Amino acid sequence: MSLIPELNSPAADFALQNTKGEEISLDELKSGKKIVLVFFPLAFSPASTEGLRVIRDNMKLYNALDAKVIGISVDSFFTLRAFKKSENINFTLLSDFNREVSRDYGVLSDDFSGMKDVARRAVFVIDREGIIRYKEVIKDLGITYDFRSLQQALSSI
């Protein structure tokens, strides 16, 4: 497993497929906004679904903080397309099917309910200059994102 990037270090650039199968890079996604990278284990899994619903239901807050939310999982873009439609997700989802970005960000799990190489729940806030200003990597399957700390970090940059 790769090391988790340090705070105040440059975010690793990447290019992944969105739910339409189009390849999009981190640089393209930034477009002058703060980025919230939300890694989640698997589409349709209970904890992932609940965490992403909370983000979906609070998009006005993220928009007000000039932040763009990007969800990343190891699911195929086909699966993510169905998940996005099913859950009415109102932000970009990207497929890290080859697990390269999850590895670069140090969030691959050795065991997720018996499955290997599934992304852990994790959040990275990247400022407009591409620097990581907040990170949270969750190792316990029963815990979700610390939304209050995430929002405080976004407010401070």
C-alpha positions in Angstrom: 0.0 0.0 0.0 1.3 3.5 -0.8 1.6 6.1 1.8 -1.1 8.6 2.4 -0.1 12.1 1.0 1.0 14.6 3.6 -0.9 17.8 4.4 0.4 20.8 2.5 1.9 18.6 -0.3 0.8 18.7 -3.9 -2.1 16.5 -4.8 -1.3 13.7 -7.3 -2.8 14.5 -10.7 -4.9 11.8 -12.3 -7.3 11.1 -15.2 -10.3 8.9 -14.6 -13.5 8.0 -16.4 -16.8 9.7 -15.3 -20.2 8.1 -15.4 -20.4 8.8 -19.2 -17.0 7.0 -19.8 -15.2 10.3 -20.5 -11.7 10.7 -19.1 -11.3 13.7 -16.9 -8.2 14.9 -15.1 -7.9 16.5 -11.7 -6.6 19.7 -13.4 -9.7 19.9 -15.5 -11.9 19.4 -12.5 -10.3 22.2 -10.5 -11.2 25.0 -12.8 -10.5 27.6 -10.1 -12.4 25.8 -7.3 -11.5 23.9 -4.2 -11.8 20.2 -4.7 -13.2 17.7 -2.2 -12.1 14.2 -3.2 -14.3 11.6 -1.6 -13.1 8.1 -1.8 -15.8 5.5 -1.1 -15.5 1.6 -1.1 -18.3 0.5 -3.4 -21.4 1.9 -5.0 -24.6 0.5 -3.4 -22.9 -0.5 -0.2 -24.8 0.8 2.8 -22.2 3.0 4.5 -21.0 4.4 1.1 -24.6 5.2 0.0 -25.4 6.9 3.3 -22.3 9.0 3.3 -22.8 10.1 -0.3 -26.5 11.0 0.4 -25.4 13.4 3.1 -23.0 15.1 0.7 -25.8 15.1 -2.0 -28.2 16.7 0.4 -25.7 19.4 1.4 -24.5 20.5 -2.0 -25.7 24.1 -1.4 -23.1 24.3 1.4 -20.3 23.0 -0.8 -21.3 25.3 -3.6 -21.3 28.3 -1.2 -17.8 27.3 -0.1 -16.7 27.3 -3.8 -15.9 23.6 -3.6 -16.4 20.9 -6.2 -17.1 17.5 -4.8 -15.7 14.4 -6.7 -16.6 10.9 -5.6 -14.1 8.1 -6.5 -14.5 4.4 -6.1 -13.1 1.2 -7.7 -16.4 0.4 -9.4 -16.7 0.5 -13.2 -18.1 3.7 -14.7 -21.1 1.6 -15.7 -21.9 0.7 -12.1 -21.3 4.3 -11.0 -23.7 5.5 -13.7 -26.4 3.3 -12.3 -25.6 4.3 -8.8 -25.6 8.0 -9.6 -29.1 7.7 -11.2 -30.5 5.4 -8.5 -29.4 7.8 -5.7 -29.8 11.1 -7.6 -26.2 12.0 -6.9 -25.6 15.6 -7.9 -21.8 15.6 -8.1 -19.2 14.0 -10.3 -18.4 10.3 -9.7 -15.2 8.8 -11.2 -14.2 5.2 -11.7 -10.8 4.1 -10.4 -11.3 0.6 -11.7 -7.6 0.1 -12.1 -7.0 1.3 -8.6 -4.1 3.6 -9.5 -5.5 6.8 -7.9 -6.6 4.9 -4.7 -3.1 3.5 -4.5 -1.5 7.0 -5.2 -3.6 8.4 -2.3 -2.8 5.5 0.0 -6.4 4.5 0.6 -6.6 0.9 -0.7 -7.9 -1.5 1.9 -6.4 -5.0 2.4 -9.8 -6.2 3.6 -13.3 -4.7 3.0 -15.8 -7.4 4.0 -13.5 -10.0 2.6 -12.6 -8.1 -0.6 -9.1 -6.8 -1.3 -8.0 -3.6 -3.0 -11.2 -1.6 -2.3 -10.8 2.1 -1.5 -11.4 3.0 2.1 -13.7 5.9 3.0 -11.4 9.0 2.7 -11.6 12.7 2.0 -9.0 15.1 0.7 -9.5 18.8 0.3 -7.3 20.3 -2.4 -7.0 24.1 -2.6 -7.1 26.1 -5.9 -3.3 25.7 -6.2 -3.5 21.9 -6.0 -2.2 21.6 -2.4 -3.8 19.1 0.0 -5.2 21.1 2.9 -7.3 18.4 4.7 -7.3 14.7 4.8 -9.3 12.0 6.6 -8.8 8.3 6.0 -11.2 6.0 7.8 -10.2 2.5 8.7 -13.3 1.4 10.6 -16.1 0.1 8.3 -18.8 1.5 10.6 -17.6 5.1 10.7 -18.4 7.7 8.1 -16.8 11.0 7.1 -16.4 13.8 9.7 -18.5 16.4 7.8 -18.0 19.1 10.4 -14.2 19.0 10.2 -14.4 18.8 6.4 -16.6 21.9 6.2 -14.4 23.8 8.7 -11.3 23.0 6.5 -13.1 24.2 3.4 -14.1 27.4 5.2 -10.5 28.1 6.2 -8.9 28.0 2.7 
